[in-house]
């Protein structure tokens, strides 16, 4: 079945000379037709070091694509329902190292970045992340960057934002996703989203990627397919079945769902889901919803 994943941190792992769980072999075995690769630099390092890290990850991304027939990168073009290869897309997770320097944003777009979040969990010069109280939100510079994103058909990712920033993005941004999260209805964690936020994303024709991180799924270090299934069930019950998908966060999480240790395990998850949900729900969830969302906004350009 066509599978798509809206978030992984494999590039950081490769940049740190570690071997990623998301790689050519596991993508192939998992039937992954579409994989988003996030550019991320640890926020503790200096702005200069973060900029250098992002450059390094971009270079590594293009090297990987060049070296493998199985990875395709064609920014701003239509993505086919074909998982005999993987369409690799690029996003930026946290943009404190760019601030509102639009030359740098343009440069990133020219290198294939099509989606970006303003901040990680912290508060930076653009927005306030999920660790921050709601008296903080988007800054003037953050609003300017959203405007640039709208003008350049860049998707605004609200994963990691606090609620205040989220609602401001909903108001200002054209195309909004939460690339890797779970639901607060099932676990009240600052990285998860409320039913009200889900409804706003449905309204906006956005997208929600569900992570495999047990800490966000049930608050422990252990989760099973059934815990993941409960997230899906809840989202379907509040009318979000057409906008949900996978946002694994592989290579960015310290534990994962039992039986789902890397992309090669997707067929097992799919079989489990097919035994419990309608086929069209499963097809949407594991890939088609994200592919369609991505094509909708690419065509809009
Ligand atoms: Zn993240």
Boltz pocket constraint, residues with backbone or C-beta under 6 A from the ligand:
constraints:
  - pocket:
      binder: B
      contacts: [[A, 93], [A, 159], [A, 160], [A, 180], [A, 252]]
      max_distance: 6.0
